[in-house]
Amino acid sequence: MPQADWKGDAEKARGFQAIVNNLVWDNDYTRLVSGPTRGDALLDIYIYICLLRPESSLISCNILPGISDHNGVLLEVEWDEICLESKVERIVPMYHKTDILGLQAFLREKFNLWAGNVRCVEEIWKSYKDFIFEGIERYVLQNILSKNPDPEYYNKEVKRLKVKVRKMYNKGKFGQPYRAELKRLSEDLLVAKKKAQETFLRSVLQNEGICWTEFCKYVKRRKGNRESIPAIKDQNGNLVTDPIEKTNSLNAYYTSLFSCESNNPQIRSTESGKPFTISINIIRKRLSAIGKKKSVGPDGIPGEILKLGGAAMIPYLARLLDITMNNDAIPGDCKKAIVVPIYKGGD
């Protein structure tokens, strides 16, 4: 099908080209077969073999001699048992609907039980996290969000036409008037989708040259596949393509650059024989300064729950500081960090 523009040219939204545009633009498919398979023509059966999603599942693609003047295409891919995408649901805590009085009463009730147990630092820290997560589960209202399959640029008109086309298609009628009406609605839907996408992109790019934040967010959302690190070479010069191997290789590299245990002295008391003094006022000020939308660290404790705990949360933090600073020991979670390497160009 040499007449098709496999880059998904939005200006050609009729007939077969409209199908190609829909696959490339709306469903994020990628064409893999770039060479001809019969004369100058690309592979006739294009949906199942020429296009692949996600792109990261491809291992190799080769054109082989076939029958008569037809060539064959051999794709090596990672095949999952589950071929259909499952509906993704996400549980989101609604902190603005938290039972604050109930949460604070729960923390006060549990404090004596928690503080009375003299154990190692790791067990004290784990018990503290268990109480926090139990409080979130009991007193913070949670909402289940399901993933919307529609692209973000769909407006009311596009959704209305989409519903009408689906209803007509499900009726199962195949008369000439019915097919003509279905064709007309399908063309109207394609035109509406094109206009909606152009309008959305104009709104995204309205600050072009000033701020590219919204455009970068849009590209990241459209990309779908979050694996953006290409094939890399390990320390021996071997090409690494497996995601887990790439992760291990990058971890080993950054560890060799930024980690040196001999230069990390242990935390000790400020003066020999004198315990470290905990200031309740400083803890209170630090709690009030925590941002509501601050990202969660490796411990998984959101800053919002610390703020909502209020005065009932301060004794927990004061005891944790007292134990760690005056015993030269900190929990393992406090030694961890979420590090995201950002590629800046070059080698």
Secondary structure as GFF3:
##gff-version 3
##sequence-region A 1 347
A	DSSP	alpha_helix	15	21	.	.	.	ID=ss1
A	DSSP	pi_helix	22	26	.	.	.	ID=ss2
A	DSSP	beta_strand	30	31	.	.	.	ID=ss3
A	DSSP	beta_strand	51	52	.	.	.	ID=ss4
A	DSSP	three_ten_helix	55	57	.	.	.	ID=ss5
A	DSSP	beta_strand	58	65	.	.	.	ID=ss6
A	DSSP	beta_strand	71	77	.	.	.	ID=ss7
A	DSSP	beta_strand	89	94	.	.	.	ID=ss8
A	DSSP	three_ten_helix	95	97	.	.	.	ID=ss9
A	DSSP	alpha_helix	100	115	.	.	.	ID=ss10
A	DSSP	alpha_helix	121	139	.	.	.	ID=ss11
A	DSSP	beta_strand	141	146	.	.	.	ID=ss12
A	DSSP	alpha_helix	156	171	.	.	.	ID=ss13
A	DSSP	alpha_helix	176	204	.	.	.	ID=ss14
A	DSSP	alpha_helix	213	223	.	.	.	ID=ss15
A	DSSP	beta_strand	232	233	.	.	.	ID=ss16
A	DSSP	beta_strand	239	240	.	.	.	ID=ss17
A	DSSP	alpha_helix	243	258	.	.	.	ID=ss18
A	DSSP	three_ten_helix	261	263	.	.	.	ID=ss19
A	DSSP	alpha_helix	280	289	.	.	.	ID=ss20
A	DSSP	alpha_helix	303	309	.	.	.	ID=ss21
A	DSSP	three_ten_helix	310	312	.	.	.	ID=ss22
A	DSSP	alpha_helix	314	326	.	.	.	ID=ss23
A	DSSP	three_ten_helix	332	335	.	.	.	ID=ss24
###
